[in-house]
Amino acid sequence: EAAKIRCQVDGTPGSNDMPGRLIISTTADGAASPTERLRIDSSGNVGINCTSGGGKLAILANASTYEGLELQTPSGDGSGEFHIGVHQTGTTSGRSIVFKRGGADGMDTESLRIDANGRTTAGGESASASGPQYSKLQVLGNSYSANNSALFSLRRDEVFGDITEGEDLGVIHFADRTGNTFAEIHGECDGTTGSSDYPGRLSFYTTADGASSATERLRIT
């Protein structure tokens, strides 16, 4: 056998009651019998590489590579664009995209939300429409912090011994939609690093009237 499609009873039948499920199996290279790959149960839930899930679509990752869901463009399509849309059936009304993580107690905890207005909130609550007004990115504190404070971290992809004086650790860039710079805040290395020795400075830049690049105006060493 190379593949198999089966229909099974998916519950307790009764008068005018015949629940069913579809199972699709394929035989792996080097194997001699099919293995279940996809299941559609009587509730319409779809499981890939698993027999049950908590939603309409569940995908079990490969244990050795942790592969889950991969989106690919067609061959020859160099756009590299992927579009994920969430809307109410029969309308084009915007809805939030919510990312959740599973907990030890079996409960799902919200980690990230992108709402219908494009506002992104990390930390588990809906984005607020005020204070600051219509912020596109909000970071909320969590219960793992001693004082439940919010943390926004910019990190350079090197360890301290590879970072030299004057190099940026992170930059906050203020620009228009095409990337033209109006102002910047730089977090930089401010000396020779070592074990338990991480000298840093903040540098503030603004672009002068008639100029196209930012100039350093203030430095805190």
N, C-alpha and C positions, 0 to 999 in steps of 0.2 A: 504493500500500500504506500502511495505517495502522499495522499491527502484524504480527508474524510469530512463530510458535513452530516451532523446528526441532529435530529429533533427529539427532545426528551420532555417528559412531563415535569413541570416546574412548580409543583404544589399538590394539593389534594383536589382531585376532580370531584365534580358533583353534577347535579341537574343544571343544565345550562352553564356549566363551569368547567372549562378545559384549559387550565394554564399550561403554557409550553415555553420552551427555550430552544435556541439554536446554538450549536457548538461547532466551531470550525477548527480542524486540527491539520497540521502538516508534519511530515517526517523530516527530521533534521538530517543534514549530511553526516554520514557515518552511522545512522540509526536504521532500524528495520521496521519501526512501527510509528504511527502518528502520535503527536503530542498536542494537547489542546492549546490553541493560541488565542482564540477570541470567543466570547460568550455573550449572547444577547438574551437576558432573562425575561420572565413574563411581565416585569414592570417596565421593560424598555431600557433597563440599565445595560451598559456595554462594558465588559471587562477585557482588557488586552493583557495577556500573560498572567491573568488572575481570574478567579471564579466569582469574586464579589468585590464590591467597592461601596464607598459612601455617597456616590453621586451618579449622574447619568453616564459618565465616562471615567473609568479607572484604568490606569496604566501602571503595572508593576515593573520597577526598574530591574535591569540585569544586575545581579548581586556582585559580579566581578568588575563591572565597569560603571555601575550606577547610571546607566543610560535610562532616560525616561522618555521624554517627548522631544523630537527633533523636527524642525521645520526646514524644508529645503526648497530652493527655487528650482524651476525646470532647467534642464541642461541647456547651456547657452544663454541663460538669463543672468546678466551681470548686475541687475538692479540691487539684489540683496535685500529686498524689502519683504516684510512679513506683516500682515494685517490681521489683528485679532479684534473682533467686534462683539460687543455685548449690547443687546437691545431687547425690548419687550416684543413678544410675538405679535406680528401684525402691525407694528408701528416702528418708527425709527427713533423713539424716545431713548435718550442716553441713560445708561446705567453704570454703576461702578464695577471695576474689575478688582477683585479682592484676592489677596494671597494669604493663605493660612498655613500654620505649622502645627503638627500634631504634638500633643503633650503626653506625659507618662500616664496621666489620668484618663487618656482616651479622648479628651476634649480638644477641639481645634481652636487655636488662638490666632486672631488676626495679626499679621505682621506688616502688611503693606496694602494700601488702597489707592486706586486712581479713580477719581469720581468723574461724573459726566462733564464737568467743566475743566478737566485736565489737571485738577489739583491732586497732588500726591502727598499722602500722609504715611509716615513710618511710625509705628508704635501702637496701632490698634484702635484708633478712633477716626471718625469721619472728619474731613478737612473743614475748618471753620471759614465762614465767609467774612469774618471780621478779625481785626487785631492780630497781625497786620492785615489790612484789607486785601482779601482774595489772594493770599499767599499761595504760590504754585507748589511750594515744598514746605511741609511742616514735619518736624521731628518731635515726637512725644517721649517723655521719660517712661521707664519701665520698672517693674517690681524688683528686678535684679540689682538695681542701684540703691545705695544706702539711703539716699534722699530722694529717690524717684525722679532725678533730674534727667533732662534730655542731653544726648551726646551726639555731636556731629563731628566725624573724624575724617581728616584728609591725611593719607599716608603715602609716602614715597616707597616704591617697590625695591628698596635696598635696606640692608642693616646699617647701623650707625657707623661701623668701621669703613664703609664704602662711600660715606657722604662727607664732602669737604666743605670748607667755609665758603659761603656765598651761594651754595646750591639751594634750590627751592625744595621745601617739603610739601607745600601745597599753595595754590593760588586761587583767590576768589576774583573772578574776572567780570567786570561790569561793561556790557557792550550792547550794541543794537543787534537786530536779528541777523545781520550779515557778518557779525564778528568784529566790527569796528570798536576799538577800545576807548572807553571814556575814563575808567579808573580801575585800579587793581589793589588788592591787599596780598602781600606775599608773606608766608612763613618760611624763614630761611635758616640754614645752619650758620652759626655765628662764631665758629672757632674749630679747634681740633677736638674730635670726639674720642671717647674712650669708655671703658666700663663704668656705668653709673655717672657718665659725664656727657650731657647732651645739650650744649649751648645753643640757644636759639634767639632769633630776633624777628620782629614784625616790621615790615616796610610798607609804607602807604604811597601810592602813586596816583597822580591825576594827569589828564591830558590838557595841555594849554590851549587856549583859543588860537586857532590857526594851525595847530599841530595835528598829527595823525597817530602819535604813539605817546604812551604815558611816561612821565618823569617822576623819579622818587622825590617826595616832598618831606616825609617825616620817617624817622627810624627809631625804634625802641630796641636797644640791645639787651 
